[in-house]
Amino acid sequence: MRKRETQKSAPVNRRDVLKSAGCFLMLPALESFGQEAGGDDVVKANRLFCMNIGNGMCSDNFPTSTGKAYQSSSTFQPLEKLKDDFTLCTNLRNYGNHESTMYAFAEYSDHTNPQLIQDSVDEIAASHIGNDTRLRNLVVEQRHSYGISWKGGLPVSPITNGQILFETIFGKVDKKKRGELLALKKSMLDATRDEAKSMMRKVSEGDREKLDEYFSSLRESEKSLQRSERWLSEKQIDVPFPENVPFKTDGLTEYLQKILKCTYFNERSTYLDLLFLAFKFDITRVANVYGEWNWLGHHTDSHAVKTDEGFIKNIEADQAYMMQTARFLDKLKSTKAKAGGTLLDQTLCLITSSLSISKEEGPHGMKNNPVIVAGGGFEHGKHIKFNGTDNRNDVYLAALQHLGVETERFGTSSRSAKL
């Protein structure tokens, strides 16, 4: 990670304190991490972007050399100009199954019992860095799934339409009616809290613990109301619906050209453009996007990976994904932040694929899952090949800690990955 400037007084290492106490806490940020932050001009990561490539990536075409001088492969060629802005992590293990591809950022601790799904990476981050924006977490997908973002054992409802996503981010509201609705919600919340406090004095010790959990949910609701009240007075941003700029297809294979012109593929590009704008205007600081769709038979082709034609098609599909990724990262990098640096410096990006496609395992493998860690102030430009038994949660744990979340574990992580 980049070395940060020395502060006037040495801060207490809260993680060490929590570790020694055996506690797990989601502490709120104690200073503003926004673009308008005062104090020093050190750019700190205060945004999280998560993206899962649902159908899998062809792990047979991942780089073999490691470190700073690693030789990239054709799969990641679209990211070559951004090579110093990301770290490629490979040979990570998915300890779930084919169905758990949906849970790329919310792997459960017991893979024999999906009902034990824990809060996802984006939701944990949103509890820490999402309360200063109007939208604490934007969850987006193109097809209905079992749930890509999770909180409290329940899936977070995703947005599945580009126009709805645009309206959610930039839609105009009737401020008077919205204010009246917020006042009513606040009155109901106050009454509920008073009633719960009254009950606290009358119930058993066991019921008090349940009420404590209830108070926690009330505090979340109160934070949501405070966000809405704060942003109701802000000037609304007038942004046109982003134009779908086509990818250049000159010199590309016929199959890759078809992918880049596909309606579903371009819809996903629009989603990413909208999420970039949401980050740029600080409307949200957390987003989770998922796309599993059988454009041009991609899922079918994954089952043909052991043939020469199927193998090449899977690699070309991965290249298309990386072209989308490069376009999104380049937009972040090209945007200057008011606190110094770029929006990419402020945004920690995690791009993964829950499944691996290989000639050894076939279309739905669990071995050699990749995670691209981009931006966020890490020292990048390297390839880290893990030992094949470490899982992605080690990388996610390092990401959460980098964002300031005080925890020593995420899901089935065994340690914090050294990035």
C-alpha positions in Angstrom: 0.0 0.0 0.0 1.1 3.6 -0.5 2.7 5.2 2.5 0.5 7.8 4.0 1.7 11.1 5.5 2.6 11.2 9.1 0.0 12.6 11.4 0.6 15.1 14.2 -0.2 12.4 16.8 0.3 8.7 16.6 -3.2 7.0 16.2 -4.2 4.1 18.4 -4.3 0.9 16.4 -7.9 0.0 17.0 -7.6 -3.3 15.1 -5.1 -4.5 17.7 -7.4 -3.4 20.5 -10.3 -5.2 19.0 -8.3 -8.3 18.3 -7.1 -8.5 21.9 -10.6 -8.0 23.1 -12.0 -10.7 20.9 -14.6 -8.3 19.5 -16.1 -7.7 16.0 -17.3 -4.2 15.5 -18.5 -2.1 12.6 -17.2 1.2 13.8 -18.3 4.4 12.0 -15.8 6.6 10.2 -14.5 9.2 12.6 -13.5 11.7 9.9 -14.9 12.7 6.5 -13.5 10.6 3.7 -15.3 12.6 1.0 -13.9 14.8 -1.7 -14.7 17.8 0.4 -12.7 16.5 3.4 -10.6 19.0 5.3 -7.1 18.5 6.8 -4.4 16.9 4.7 -4.8 16.2 1.0 -3.9 12.5 1.2 -6.3 10.6 -1.0 -7.9 7.8 0.9 -10.0 4.9 -0.4 -13.6 5.7 0.4 -15.5 3.9 -2.3 -16.0 0.2 -3.1 -17.0 -1.3 -6.5 -17.7 -5.0 -6.8 -18.3 -6.9 -10.0 -18.8 -10.6 -10.6 -18.5 -12.3 -14.0 -21.1 -14.9 -13.6 -20.4 -17.5 -16.3 -16.8 -17.9 -15.3 -13.4 -17.1 -16.9 -11.0 -19.4 -18.7 -8.2 -20.0 -16.2 -6.1 -21.9 -18.7 -5.2 -18.5 -20.2 -4.1 -16.7 -17.0 -0.5 -15.5 -16.7 2.0 -18.0 -15.4 4.8 -15.5 -14.3 4.3 -13.5 -11.2 5.5 -10.3 -9.5 6.0 -6.9 -11.0 7.6 -8.2 -14.2 4.9 -10.7 -15.0 4.0 -11.4 -18.6 0.3 -10.8 -19.2 -1.9 -13.0 -21.4 -4.3 -12.2 -24.2 -7.2 -12.4 -21.7 -5.9 -9.3 -19.9 -4.5 -7.5 -22.9 -7.4 -4.9 -22.9 -6.1 -3.9 -19.4 -2.5 -3.5 -20.5 -2.5 0.4 -20.4 -3.8 0.2 -16.9 -1.3 -2.5 -15.7 0.1 -0.2 -13.0 -3.4 0.5 -11.6 -4.4 -3.1 -10.7 -3.1 -6.3 -9.0 -4.1 -9.6 -10.6 -4.8 -12.3 -8.0 -5.2 -15.8 -9.3 -5.2 -19.4 -8.1 -7.8 -18.6 -5.4 -10.3 -21.2 -4.5 -14.1 -21.1 -4.5 -15.2 -23.5 -1.7 -18.8 -23.4 -2.8 -20.4 -25.0 -5.8 -22.0 -24.1 -9.1 -25.0 -22.5 -7.4 -22.8 -20.3 -5.2 -21.6 -18.4 -8.2 -24.2 -15.8 -7.2 -22.6 -15.4 -3.8 -19.3 -14.1 -5.1 -19.2 -11.4 -2.4 -21.2 -13.2 0.3 -19.8 -16.6 0.6 -21.3 -18.4 3.6 -19.2 -20.0 6.4 -20.8 -23.4 6.0 -21.1 -24.3 2.3 -23.4 -27.2 3.1 -26.0 -24.8 4.4 -26.7 -21.8 2.2 -29.1 -20.4 4.8 -26.0 -19.3 6.7 -25.1 -16.6 4.1 -23.4 -13.7 5.9 -23.5 -10.0 5.0 -21.7 -9.4 1.7 -18.6 -7.4 1.2 -20.5 -4.5 -0.2 -23.0 -4.4 2.6 -20.3 -4.5 5.3 -18.5 -1.6 3.5 -21.8 0.3 3.1 -22.3 0.2 6.9 -18.9 1.9 7.2 -18.6 4.3 4.3 -22.2 4.4 2.8 -24.0 6.5 5.3 -22.7 9.9 4.1 -24.3 9.5 0.7 -27.9 9.5 -0.5 -27.7 5.9 -1.7 -25.7 3.7 0.7 -25.3 0.8 -1.8 -26.3 0.3 -5.5 -26.9 -3.3 -6.3 -27.4 -4.0 -10.1 -27.9 -7.1 -12.2 -29.2 -8.0 -15.7 -30.9 -11.2 -14.8 -32.8 -12.5 -11.8 -30.6 -14.5 -9.4 -30.7 -16.0 -6.0 -29.2 -12.8 -4.6 -25.8 -11.1 -5.1 -25.8 -8.7 -2.1 -26.8 -9.9 1.3 -27.7 -8.3 4.7 -29.0 -9.9 7.8 -29.5 -13.3 6.0 -31.7 -11.7 3.3 -30.8 -10.7 -0.3 -30.8 -7.0 -1.1 -33.3 -6.2 -3.9 -31.3 -5.4 -7.1 -32.0 -3.0 -9.9 -32.4 -4.8 -13.2 -33.3 -2.0 -15.6 -31.0 0.7 -16.9 -33.8 3.4 -16.9 -34.7 2.5 -13.4 -31.1 2.7 -12.4 -30.8 6.2 -14.0 -34.0 7.4 -12.2 -32.7 6.0 -8.9 -29.5 7.9 -9.2 -30.6 11.2 -10.9 -34.4 11.2 -10.9 -36.3 14.3 -9.9 -38.4 14.3 -6.7 -41.2 16.4 -5.3 -39.3 17.8 -2.4 -42.4 19.0 -0.5 -44.1 15.5 -0.7 -40.8 13.8 0.1 -40.4 16.0 3.2 -43.9 15.2 4.4 -43.2 11.5 4.0 -39.9 11.8 5.8 -41.6 13.6 8.7 -44.2 10.8 8.9 -41.5 8.1 8.9 -39.6 10.0 11.6 -42.7 10.2 13.8 -43.4 6.5 13.4 -39.8 5.6 14.2 -39.8 7.8 17.4 -43.0 6.1 18.5 -41.6 2.6 17.8 -38.5 3.4 19.7 -40.4 4.7 22.7 -42.6 1.6 22.8 -39.5 -0.7 22.6 -37.8 1.2 25.5 -40.9 0.8 27.6 -40.9 -3.0 26.9 -37.2 -3.3 27.8 -38.1 -2.7 31.5 -40.7 -5.5 31.5 -39.2 -8.4 29.6 -36.8 -11.2 30.4 -33.0 -11.1 29.9 -33.3 -13.3 26.8 -35.9 -11.0 25.3 -33.7 -8.0 26.1 -31.1 -9.4 23.8 -33.7 -9.7 21.0 -34.7 -6.1 21.7 -31.1 -5.0 21.5 -31.0 -6.4 18.0 -34.2 -4.6 17.3 -32.7 -1.3 18.5 -29.8 -1.9 16.1 -32.2 -2.2 13.1 -33.9 1.0 14.4 -30.6 2.8 14.3 -30.1 1.7 10.7 -33.5 3.2 9.9 -32.7 6.4 11.6 -29.4 6.7 9.6 -31.4 6.2 6.4 -33.8 9.0 7.4 -31.0 11.3 8.3 -29.4 10.7 4.9 -32.7 11.4 3.2 -33.2 14.6 5.2 -29.7 15.8 4.5 -29.9 15.2 0.8 -33.4 16.6 0.4 -32.0 20.1 0.7 -29.1 19.5 -1.8 -29.3 20.8 -5.3 -30.4 18.1 -7.7 -27.9 17.2 -10.5 -29.1 17.5 -14.0 -27.3 14.6 -16.0 -28.5 13.3 -19.4 -28.8 9.5 -19.9 -25.3 8.4 -20.9 -24.8 7.7 -24.6 -23.9 4.2 -25.4 -20.5 4.6 -27.0 -19.8 1.5 -29.1 -16.5 -0.4 -28.8 -14.0 -0.3 -31.6 -14.2 -3.6 -33.5 -11.6 -3.1 -36.3 -9.2 -6.0 -36.6 -11.1 -8.2 -34.1 -12.5 -11.7 -34.7 -16.0 -12.2 -36.0 -17.1 -13.7 -32.6 -15.6 -10.9 -30.5 -17.3 -8.3 -32.8 -20.6 -10.0 -32.2 -20.1 -9.8 -28.5 -19.3 -6.1 -28.5 -22.4 -5.4 -30.5 -24.7 -7.6 -28.5 -27.7 -5.8 -26.8 -27.2 -7.5 -23.4 -23.4 -6.7 -23.4 -24.0 -3.1 -24.2 -26.7 -2.8 -21.6 -24.2 -3.9 -19.0 -21.8 -1.2 -20.3 -24.5 1.4 -19.7 -24.9 0.1 -16.1 -21.2 0.6 -15.6 -21.4 4.1 -17.0 -24.2 5.0 -14.6 -22.3 3.6 -11.7 -19.3 5.7 -12.6 -21.5 8.8 -12.6 -22.9 7.8 -9.2 -19.4 7.6 -7.8 -18.3 10.8 -9.6 -21.1 12.9 -8.1 -20.8 11.2 -4.7 -24.4 9.9 -4.8 -23.1 6.5 -3.6 -19.8 5.1 -2.5 -20.6 1.4 -2.8 -21.9 -0.6 -5.7 -22.2 -4.3 -6.6 -22.9 -5.4 -10.2 -23.5 -8.9 -11.5 -24.2 -10.1 -15.0 -24.9 -13.7 -15.9 -26.6 -13.9 -19.3 -26.3 -16.3 -22.2 -25.5 -13.7 -24.8 -24.5 -15.5 -28.1 -24.4 -18.8 -26.3 -21.6 -17.9 -23.8 -22.9 -20.4 -21.2 -23.2 -23.1 -23.9 -19.6 -22.3 -25.1 -18.3 -22.7 -21.6 -19.4 -26.4 -21.8 -17.3 -26.7 -25.0 -14.1 -25.5 -23.5 -12.3 -28.8 -24.1 -12.7 -28.3 -27.9 -10.4 -25.9 -29.8 -13.2 -23.8 -31.0 -14.9 -23.6 -27.6 -11.6 -22.8 -25.9 -10.9 -19.8 -28.2 -14.5 -18.5 -27.8 -14.2 -18.5 -24.0 -11.0 -16.5 -24.2 -12.6 -14.0 -26.5 -15.5 -13.6 -24.2 -13.1 -12.9 -21.3 -11.4 -10.3 -23.5 -14.8 -8.6 -24.0 -15.4 -8.5 -20.2 -11.9 -7.0 -19.8 -12.7 -4.3 -22.4 -15.7 -3.3 -20.3 -13.6 -3.4 -17.2 -10.8 -1.3 -18.8 -13.4 1.3 -19.9 -14.8 1.7 -16.4 -11.4 1.9 -14.7 -10.2 4.4 -17.3 -13.2 6.7 -16.6 -12.3 6.6 -12.8 -8.7 7.3 -13.6 -9.5 10.2 -15.9 -11.5 11.9 -13.2 -9.6 14.2 -10.8 -10.6 14.2 -7.2 -10.9 17.5 -5.3 -8.8 16.0 -2.4 -6.0 15.2 -4.9 -5.3 12.2 -7.1 -8.0 10.6 -9.1 -11.4 8.9 -8.5 -9.7 5.6 -9.1 -7.4 6.3 -6.2 -10.5 6.7 -4.0 -12.3 3.7 -5.4 -11.3 0.2 -4.4 -12.5 -2.1 -7.2 -12.9 -5.9 -6.8 -13.6 -7.8 -10.1 -14.0 -11.5 -9.8 -15.4 -14.6 -11.4 -17.0 -17.2 -9.1 -16.4 -20.0 -11.5 -13.4 -21.1 -13.6 -13.6 -22.6 -17.0 -10.8 -25.0 -17.9 -10.0 -28.1 -19.8 -9.3 -29.9 -16.5 -12.5 -29.0 -14.6 -14.8 -28.1 -17.5 -17.3 -25.3 -17.4 -18.0 -24.9 -13.7 -14.7 -25.3 -11.9 -13.9 -24.2 -8.4 -10.1 -23.9 -8.8 -8.1 -20.9 -9.9 -10.6 -18.1 -9.4 -9.3 -14.6 -10.2 -9.7 -11.3 -8.4 -8.6 -8.1 -10.0 -7.9 -5.5 -7.3 -7.8 -2.1 -8.9 -7.4 1.4 -7.5 -8.0 2.3 -3.9 -4.4 3.4 -3.2 -2.7 0.0 -3.2 0.7 -0.4 -4.8 -0.3 -2.2 -8.0 1.3 -3.5 -11.2 1.8 -7.1 -10.1 0.5 -10.7 -10.4 0.0 -12.7 -7.2 -0.5 -16.4 -7.7 -1.9 -17.9 -4.5 -1.4 -21.5 -3.4 -4.7 -22.9 -4.6 -6.2 -23.4 -1.2 -6.6 -19.8 -0.1 -10.0 -18.4 -1.0 -11.1 -15.1 -2.2 -12.3 -14.1 1.2 -8.7 -13.4 2.2 -8.6 -10.8 -0.5 -11.9 -9.3 0.5 -10.8 -9.2 4.2 -7.7 -7.1 3.1 -10.0 -4.8 1.1 -12.4 -4.2 4.0 -9.5 -3.5 6.3 -8.1 -1.1 3.8 -11.4 0.8 3.8 -11.2 1.1 7.6 -13.6 -1.7 8.6 -12.4 -3.1 12.0 -12.6 -6.8 11.6 -10.2 -9.7 11.6 -12.3 -12.1 9.5 -14.7 -12.2 6.6 -16.6 -15.4 5.9 -14.2 -18.3 5.5 -11.1 -16.2 5.4 -8.0 -17.6 7.1 -5.9 -14.5 7.0 -5.7 -11.0 5.4 -4.1 -11.3 2.0 -0.9 -9.3 1.4 -1.7 -7.1 -1.5 
